[in-house]
Amino acid sequence: MSDSTLYYLWLTIGFSPCNPRKWDALSRYDSVESLYANVKDAARYMSGSEARSLSSASLRQAEEMLEYCRARGIGVFCPEDKAYPDKLRRIANPPSVLFARGRLEDVSFERAVAVIGAREAEEYSINCTKRISSELAAQGITVISGFARGIDTAAHEGAINGGGKTVAVLGCGIEYDYPKNSGGLKSRIIKNGAVISEYFPSQRPCPENFKVRNRICSALSDAVVCMQASAVSGALNTAYHAAEQGKDIFVLPPADIYAPQYQGQVALLRDGAELLLSTEDIINRLSQEG
């Protein structure tokens, strides 16, 4: 933890975890400490509600949050920390604070793949996800996913079975039991990688959080693999972020090109995503880019 972590916590409390406006305010000062020292002056660059919210936030609140996390074994990382993933520093609106369980500092993101897809996934997609994630992990590639039911769960389980690292990016607080009764898998992930979130530890999930979280999944990865998606799947949002970030997008062949549960994959393939026929397709691409 760097000396700036406390001030980044203050900034996050004042603006809320994923509000991009905090970076506009911070860009006008040399450091987050300087913004704190000049918070009254900084108010002229903010809306009235933003200025009131930031002014009402205190370092004492940040200290209490830090103490809370330390007591529960939750790591707190800001962009100035060595363990904060460098890939996140390169995107628009990076997390101002990351909460983590596990050993984030021991996870390599030099070769990482995000595995995404539907919560209500077909057996074909689940089986392919487990196999591909296991084979990726066995080759030392970190598997990133969002810890939801269905494809995400299969991706984490496959990576663990492959003896490699996996990282779960949550759309809620790290202590919140979501999906319900998923603590066992979370514990296994912590032993084999890390569970991370930009949300405060006890924060409840809401639909919008998951869309916002998706930019982190894609940012941490070199490629994104869509295993199953309907036309309205949230996985397409992750693919959108990946395209914006210049990441490769692979798509598992749909089991039925006419079935509605695969129409998101069909759309991605039409738009130029690459057909995934084996794990070697991903490994070869990462090797070329490396």
NUSE-910275 format. One record per atom (N, C-alpha, C): x, y, z. Coordinates in steps of 0.05 Angstrom, whole numbers, padded with zeros to 5 digits, always signed. Each point is the difference from the previous one (the first is absolute). Layout:
<rs>
XYZ
...
</rs>
This chain:
<rs>
+00017-00024+00000
-00017+00024+00000
+00017+00025+00000
-00006+00019-00017
+00016+00024-00002
-00011+00021+00020
+00015+00022+00003
-00009+00021+00018
-00025+00014-00011
-00005-00003-00026
-00022+00013-00013
-00027-00015+00003
+00002-00025+00009
-00024-00017+00001
-00023+00013+00017
+00007+00012+00022
-00020+00012+00018
-00014+00023-00015
+00015+00015-00016
-00012+00023-00014
-00017-00010-00024
+00009-00021-00012
-00017-00012-00022
-00026-00011+00012
+00001-00011+00024
-00024-00009+00013
-00019+00024+00006
+00012+00022+00009
-00016+00024+00005
-00013+00009-00026
+00015+00001-00022
-00010+00008-00026
-00023-00018-00009
+00003-00026+00005
-00020-00020-00008
-00026+00003+00016
+00004+00005+00026
-00024+00005+00017
-00015+00025-00009
+00015+00021-00007
-00012+00025-00008
-00014-00001-00027
+00010-00015-00019
-00011-00001-00027
-00017-00025-00006
+00004-00021+00016
-00011-00027-00004
+00020-00016-00017
+00000-00027+00003
+00021-00016-00012
+00005+00003-00030
-00021+00001-00016
+00005-00001-00029
-00007+00026-00015
-00003+00021+00014
-00006+00026-00012
+00025+00011-00015
-00001+00003-00027
+00024+00009-00014
+00007+00029+00005
-00019+00015+00012
+00005+00029+00004
+00023+00005+00020
+00007-00020+00016
+00021+00004+00019
+00027+00005-00014
+00003-00013-00024
+00025+00003-00014
+00003+00028-00013
-00022+00012-00007
+00001+00028-00010
+00009+00018+00023
-00011-00003+00023
+00008+00016+00023
+00030-00004+00007
+00008-00025+00000
+00028-00006+00007
+00020+00010-00021
-00009+00001-00025
+00019+00008-00022
+00009+00029+00003
-00013+00015+00016
+00007+00029+00004
+00020+00004+00022
+00008-00021+00013
+00019+00002+00022
+00023-00020-00003
+00022+00005+00013
+00024-00017-00003
-00004-00028+00012
-00017-00002+00020
-00003-00025+00014
-00027+00000+00014
-00008-00024+00010
-00025-00002+00014
+00002+00015+00027
+00024+00000+00011
+00004+00015+00025
-00004+00030-00004
+00010+00010-00023
-00004+00028-00007
-00029+00007-00004
-00015-00018-00012
-00029+00004-00003
-00013+00002+00027
+00007-00017+00018
-00011+00000+00027
+00006+00027+00014
+00025+00009-00003
+00008+00025+00013
-00014+00025-00012
-00010-00003-00025
-00012+00022-00013
-00029-00005-00008
-00014-00016+00017
-00027-00009-00007
-00019+00023-00003
+00003+00021+00015
-00019+00023-00003
+00004+00014-00027
+00025+00003-00008
+00006+00012-00026
-00010-00019-00023
+00003-00026+00004
-00008-00019-00021
-00030+00000-00005
-00015+00010+00019
-00029+00000-00003
-00010+00015-00025
+00016+00019-00009
-00009+00015-00024
+00001-00016-00026
+00014-00023+00001
+00001-00018-00023
-00021-00022+00001
-00018+00001+00020
-00019-00022+00004
-00028+00011+00001
-00019-00018-00003
-00028+00008+00005
-00004+00005+00030
-00022+00013+00006
-00005+00005+00028
-00002-00025+00017
-00014-00020-00010
-00003-00025+00015
+00027-00015+00003
+00017+00001-00021
+00026-00012+00002
+00017+00014+00021
+00000+00026+00000
+00016+00016+00019
-00009-00006+00029
-00026-00001+00004
-00011-00005+00027
+00008-00028+00009
-00002-00019-00018
+00006-00028+00007
+00030-00003+00007
+00017+00012-00016
+00029-00002+00005
+00008+00015+00026
-00012+00023+00004
+00006+00015+00024
-00009-00014+00025
-00022-00015-00002
-00010-00014+00024
+00015-00026+00006
+00015-00010-00020
+00017-00023+00005
+00024+00008+00017
+00010-00018+00017
+00022+00007+00017
+00021-00022+00000
+00024+00007+00008
+00022-00019+00002
-00007-00020+00022
-00015+00009+00021
-00007-00019+00021
-00017-00023-00011
-00019+00007-00018
-00016-00021-00013
+00018-00020-00015
+00019+00012-00014
+00019-00017-00015
+00016-00018+00019
+00009+00011+00022
+00015-00015+00020
-00017-00023+00011
-00025+00005+00006
-00018-00020+00010
-00004-00023-00020
-00003+00008-00026
-00003-00020-00021
+00026-00017-00002
+00023+00013+00002
+00025-00015-00002
+00003-00019+00024
-00007+00009+00024
+00001-00017+00024
-00019-00023-00003
-00024+00005-00011
-00020-00021-00004
+00012-00022-00018
+00012+00009-00022
+00011-00019-00020
+00023-00016+00012
+00018+00013+00014
+00023-00013+00012
-00010-00022+00019
-00020+00006+00016
-00010-00019+00020
-00012-00025-00013
-00009+00003-00025
-00013-00022-00014
+00017-00012-00022
+00025+00007-00001
+00018-00012-00020
-00005+00009-00028
-00011+00024-00004
-00005+00011-00026
+00022+00020-00007
+00014-00005-00022
+00020+00018-00010
-00013+00025-00013
+00013+00022+00003
-00010+00025-00013
+00023+00012-00016
-00005+00003-00026
+00021+00009-00019
-00010+00024-00016
+00018+00020-00003
-00006+00023-00016
+00019+00000-00024
-00004+00017-00020
+00017-00001-00024
+00029+00005+00004
+00008+00010+00023
+00028+00004+00006
+00014-00024+00013
-00016-00021+00006
+00011-00024+00012
+00013-00018-00021
+00021-00014+00007
+00013-00018-00018
-00018-00023-00008
-00016-00010+00018
-00018-00022-00006
-00024+00007-00017
-00006+00026-00003
-00022+00008-00016
+00006-00007-00029
-00017-00015-00014
+00007-00009-00027
+00005+00023-00019
+00023-00002-00014
+00008+00022-00018
-00020+00003-00023
-00013-00021-00008
-00019+00002-00022
-00023+00018+00007
-00007+00001+00025
-00023+00017+00008
+00007+00030-00001
+00026+00006+00003
+00008+00028-00001
-00003+00012-00028
-00003-00017-00020
+00000+00009-00028
-00028+00006-00011
-00021-00006+00016
-00027+00003-00011
-00013+00026+00010
-00021+00008-00013
-00016+00023+00010
-00014-00009+00025
-00001+00017+00019
-00014-00005+00026
+00010-00026+00013
+00025-00002+00006
+00010-00024+00015
-00011+00001+00028
-00002-00023+00014
-00009+00000+00028
+00019+00018+00017
-00012+00017+00015
+00017+00017+00018
+00010-00016+00024
-00015-00021+00007
+00009-00018+00021
-00009-00028-00008
+00017-00020+00005
-00007-00028-00004
+00000-00014+00028
-00021-00013+00006
-00001-00017+00024
+00005-00029-00009
+00017-00014+00014
+00008-00027-00009
+00003-00019+00023
-00008-00025-00005
+00007-00023+00017
+00016-00019-00017
+00020-00012+00013
+00019-00017-00015
+00026+00015+00000
+00018-00007-00019
+00025+00014-00002
+00002+00012-00028
-00012+00024-00002
-00001+00013-00026
+00029+00005-00010
+00018+00005+00018
+00028+00006-00008
+00013-00024-00013
-00010-00024+00005
+00012-00024-00012
-00013-00009-00026
-00021+00014-00008
-00014-00007-00025
+00013+00015-00024
+00007-00015-00020
+00012+00013-00024
-00022+00006-00020
-00001+00024-00010
-00019+00008-00021
+00015+00003-00027
+00025-00009-00001
+00014+00002-00025
-00013-00017-00022
-00010-00023+00007
-00016-00016-00018
-00026-00007+00014
-00022+00012-00009
-00026-00003+00014
-00022+00000-00021
-00020-00016+00006
-00023-00002-00018
-00026+00002+00016
-00018+00016-00009
-00027+00002+00012
-00019-00019-00013
-00013-00017+00016
-00019-00019-00010
-00028+00009+00009
-00018+00005-00020
-00025+00013+00007
-00023-00016-00013
-00024+00005+00011
-00023-00013-00012
-00025+00000+00018
-00020-00015-00008
-00026+00001+00012
-00001-00013+00028
-00018+00010+00016
-00005-00012+00026
-00016-00026-00004
-00020+00000-00017
-00016-00024-00006
+00012-00013-00025
+00023-00014+00004
+00015-00011-00022
-00007-00029-00006
+00003-00008-00025
-00006-00027-00008
+00024-00018+00008
-00006-00026+00002
+00021-00019+00008
+00024+00000-00019
-00006+00002-00026
+00022+00002-00020
+00019+00023+00007
-00011+00023+00006
+00016+00024+00005
+00015-00003+00026
-00013-00011+00021
+00013-00005+00026
+00024-00018-00003
-00004-00022-00014
+00021-00020-00003
+00024+00012-00016
-00006+00014-00021
+00022+00013-00015
+00015+00021+00017
-00015+00014+00016
+00012+00021+00017
+00019-00013+00020
-00009-00021+00013
+00018-00013+00020
+00025-00011-00013
-00003-00012-00023
+00023-00012-00014
+00020+00022-00009
-00010+00020-00013
+00017+00021-00011
+00014+00016+00023
-00016+00006+00022
+00012+00014+00022
+00021-00016+00014
-00004-00026+00002
+00020-00018+00012
+00025-00001-00016
-00003-00002-00027
+00023-00001-00017
+00016+00026+00000
-00015+00023+00001
+00014+00026+00002
+00016+00002+00025
-00013-00007+00023
+00013+00002+00026
+00025-00018+00001
-00002-00024-00012
+00023-00018+00000
+00024+00011-00015
-00005+00018-00018
+00021+00013-00016
+00010+00026+00014
-00009+00005+00024
+00009+00024+00015
-00015+00025-00007
-00023-00002-00013
-00016+00023-00008
-00021+00005+00022
-00001+00024+00010
-00019+00006+00021
-00028+00003-00012
-00019-00013+00012
-00028+00000-00010
-00016+00021+00017
-00011+00020-00014
-00016+00021+00013
-00030-00006-00006
-00016+00003+00020
-00029-00001-00005
-00015+00015+00022
-00027+00001-00002
-00015+00017+00017
-00015-00012+00023
+00005-00026+00006
-00011-00013+00023
-00030-00002+00001
-00013+00001-00023
-00028-00005-00002
-00006-00030-00003
-00025-00007+00000
-00007-00028-00005
+00006-00007-00029
-00001-00025-00007
+00003-00008-00028
+00028+00001-00010
+00005+00014-00021
+00026+00001-00014
+00022+00009+00019
-00005+00022+00015
+00021+00010+00018
+00009-00021+00020
-00019-00013+00013
+00006-00021+00019
+00016-00022-00013
-00008-00009-00024
+00014-00021-00014
+00029+00009-00006
+00004+00025-00007
+00027+00010-00007
+00018-00001+00025
-00010+00009+00022
+00016-00001+00025
+00006-00028+00008
-00020-00018-00001
+00004-00028+00007
+00020-00013-00018
-00002+00005-00026
+00018-00012-00019
+00029+00009+00005
+00004+00026+00005
+00027+00010+00005
+00012-00013+00025
-00016-00003+00021
+00010-00012+00025
+00007-00029-00006
-00017-00014-00014
+00006-00028-00007
+00024-00003-00017
+00006+00020-00016
+00024+00000-00016
+00026+00007+00014
-00003+00007+00026
+00023+00006+00017
+00012+00027-00004
-00016+00019-00011
+00010+00026-00006
-00014+00022+00017
+00004+00025-00009
-00010+00023+00014
-00027+00009-00012
-00018+00009+00017
-00025+00012-00010
-00007+00024+00018
-00012+00020-00013
-00007+00024+00015
-00030+00005-00005
-00015+00004+00021
-00028+00007-00001
-00004+00030+00004
-00013+00013-00019
-00005+00028+00002
-00030+00004+00007
-00006+00010+00024
-00027+00001+00010
-00014+00025-00008
-00027-00002-00002
-00017+00023-00005
-00014+00009+00026
+00011-00009+00022
-00010+00008+00027
+00024+00000+00019
-00006+00005+00025
+00021+00000+00020
+00012-00028+00005
+00024-00001+00008
+00015-00026+00001
-00011-00018+00023
-00014+00012+00019
-00011-00016+00022
-00030-00008-00005
-00012+00011-00021
-00028-00005-00004
-00003-00028-00012
-00019-00016+00010
-00004-00027-00010
-00016+00000-00026
+00014+00004-00021
-00013-00001-00027
+00019-00011-00020
-00009-00020-00016
-00025-00014+00002
-00003-00013+00027
-00025-00004+00009
-00005-00011+00026
+00013-00027+00004
+00012-00004+00024
+00013-00025+00007
+00023-00007-00018
+00015+00020-00009
+00023-00005-00018
+00027+00003+00015
-00002+00000+00027
+00024+00004+00016
+00022-00021-00005
-00009-00025-00005
+00020-00021-00004
+00017+00005-00025
-00012+00008-00021
+00015+00006-00025
+00017+00024+00005
-00010+00020+00014
+00016+00024+00005
+00025-00007+00015
-00003-00018+00020
+00024-00008+00016
+00020-00014-00017
-00009-00017-00019
+00018-00014-00018
+00015+00019-00019
-00015+00020-00009
+00013+00021-00017
+00021+00015+00015
-00006+00007+00025
+00020+00015+00016
+00026-00016+00003
-00003-00026+00002
+00024-00017+00002
+00015-00003-00026
-00014+00005-00022
+00012-00004-00027
+00001+00026-00016
-00001+00023+00013
+00001+00025-00014
-00010+00023+00018
-00022+00013-00009
-00010+00022+00016
-00029+00006-00007
-00014+00011+00019
-00027+00010-00004
+00002+00030+00004
-00009+00016-00020
+00004+00029+00002
-00027+00014-00006
-00001+00025+00010
-00023+00017-00005
+00007+00029+00004
-00012+00018-00015
+00004+00029+00004
-00021+00010+00020
-00019-00017+00008
-00022+00009+00017
+00008-00005+00029
-00012+00016+00019
+00006-00004+00028
-00009-00028+00009
+00014-00011+00020
-00003-00029+00006
-00028-00010+00004
-00018+00015+00012
-00027-00010+00005
-00021+00010-00020
+00009+00013-00021
-00019+00012-00019
-00016-00022-00015
-00026+00005-00001
-00019-00018-00013
+00003+00001-00031
-00006-00021-00014
+00000+00001-00029
-00024+00015-00011
+00004+00012-00023
-00023+00011-00015
+00007-00004-00030
-00020-00001-00017
+00005-00007-00029
+00021+00018-00013
+00000+00025+00006
+00019+00018-00013
+00029-00005+00008
+00004-00010+00025
+00027-00006+00009
+00014-00020-00018
-00015-00019-00010
+00013-00022-00015
+00009+00010-00027
-00015+00018-00012
+00009+00013-00026
+00026+00016+00005
+00000+00015+00022
+00023+00016+00006
+00025-00017+00006
-00005-00022+00014
+00021-00019+00007
+00013-00013-00025
-00015-00002-00021
+00010-00014-00024
+00025+00012-00012
+00003+00027+00003
+00023+00013-00012
+00026-00010+00014
-00003-00008+00025
+00024-00010+00015
+00007-00028-00010
-00020-00017-00005
+00005-00027-00010
+00016+00002-00026
-00010+00016-00019
+00013+00002-00026
+00027+00014+00002
+00003+00020+00017
+00025+00015+00003
+00023-00018+00010
-00007-00018+00018
+00021-00017+00012
+00010-00022-00019
-00014-00003-00022
+00005-00022-00018
+00013+00008-00026
+00013-00019-00013
+00011+00004-00027
-00020-00008-00021
-00019-00017+00007
-00020-00009-00018
-00025-00007+00016
-00023+00003-00014
-00026-00007+00013
-00012-00023-00016
-00011-00020+00014
-00012-00023-00012
-00029-00002+00008
-00018+00002-00020
-00028-00002+00006
-00010-00028-00005
-00010-00013+00021
-00007-00029-00001
-00030-00004-00006
-00016+00018+00007
-00029-00001-00007
-00012+00028+00006
-00017+00009-00019
-00012+00026+00004
-00025+00002-00018
-00022+00009+00012
-00024+00007-00015
+00003+00028-00011
-00020+00010-00014
+00002+00027-00012
+00000+00022+00021
-00009-00006+00024
-00002+00020+00022
+00019-00007+00023
+00019-00018-00004
+00017-00009+00021
+00019+00023+00010
+00005+00000+00026
+00020+00019+00011
+00028-00006-00010
+00004-00024-00010
+00027-00007-00011
+00007+00018-00024
-00020+00009-00014
+00005+00017-00023
+00011+00027+00009
-00008+00009+00024
+00011+00025+00011
+00030-00003+00005
+00008-00023+00011
+00029-00005+00004
+00014+00000-00027
-00012-00013-00020
+00013+00000-00027
+00002+00028-00011
-00020+00017+00005
+00001+00028-00008
+00024+00014+00012
+00004-00004+00026
+00023+00013+00014
+00026-00011-00012
+00001-00026-00005
+00024-00012-00011
+00007+00012-00027
-00021+00004-00017
+00005+00012-00026
+00011+00028+00003
-00012+00016+00019
+00010+00027+00005
+00029+00000+00009
+00007-00020+00015
+00027-00001+00012
+00020-00014-00019
-00009-00008-00024
+00017-00012-00020
+00008-00029+00006
-00017-00014+00014
+00005-00028+00007
-00011-00019-00021
+00013-00023-00003
-00010-00021-00017
-00025-00012+00012
-00020-00007-00017
-00025-00012+00009
-00003-00027-00015
-00002-00021+00015
-00005-00027-00010
-00029-00009+00007
-00012-00016-00017
-00027-00009+00005
-00002-00030-00004
-00010-00014+00020
-00005-00029-00003
-00022-00004-00022
+00003-00019-00018
-00020-00005-00020
-00027-00006+00013
-00022+00013-00008
-00026-00006+00012
-00008-00029-00006
-00013-00012+00019
-00010-00027-00004
-00023-00001-00020
-00014+00023-00002
-00022+00002-00019
-00001+00030-00009
+00006+00005-00025
+00002+00028-00009
-00028+00013+00000
-00021-00015+00002
-00027+00012-00001
-00012+00003+00028
+00011-00013+00020
-00011+00001+00027
+00004+00028+00013
-00019+00011+00014
+00003+00027+00012
+00022+00002+00020
+00006-00022+00014
+00021+00002+00021
+00028+00003-00011
+00003-00002-00027
+00026+00003-00013
+00002+00025-00018
-00021+00016-00001
+00000+00021-00020
+00021+00022+00005
+00008+00003+00025
+00022+00019+00006
+00026-00009-00012
+00005-00026+00001
+00024-00011-00013
-00001+00004-00030
-00023-00005-00012
-00003+00004-00029
+00006+00029-00007
-00010+00018+00016
+00004+00029-00006
+00029+00007+00002
+00014-00010+00021
+00029+00006+00003
+00016-00011-00024
-00007-00024-00009
+00014-00012-00023
-00005+00017-00025
-00024+00009-00003
-00007+00017-00024
+00017+00026+00001
+00005+00010+00025
+00014+00025+00003
+00030-00003-00002
+00010-00025-00004
+00029-00004-00004
+00014-00014+00022
-00014-00009+00021
+00014-00015+00021
+00010-00026-00012
+00020-00012+00014
+00013-00024-00011
-00014-00025+00011
-00003-00020-00017
-00012-00025+00008
+00020-00016+00016
-00008-00009+00023
+00017-00016+00018
-00005-00030-00005
+00020-00013-00010
-00002-00029-00006
+00017-00017+00018
+00019+00013+00014
+00016-00015+00020
+00014+00020+00018
+00010-00009+00022
+00015+00017+00019
+00025+00011-00014
+00011-00016-00018
+00024+00008-00015
-00004+00026-00015
-00024+00005-00009
-00006+00026-00014
+00007+00023+00017
-00007-00001+00026
+00005+00022+00019
+00030+00000+00007
+00011-00023+00006
+00029-00001+00008
+00018+00010-00022
-00006-00008-00025
+00016+00010-00023
-00002+00030-00003
-00024+00011+00004
-00003+00029-00003
+00015+00015+00022
-00001-00010+00024
+00015+00013+00022
+00030-00002-00005
+00009-00022-00011
+00028-00003-00006
+00009+00019-00022
-00016+00004-00020
+00006+00019-00021
+00002+00028+00010
-00019+00008+00017
-00001+00027+00011
+00023+00004+00020
+00006-00022+00015
+00022+00003+00019
+00026+00004-00013
</rs>
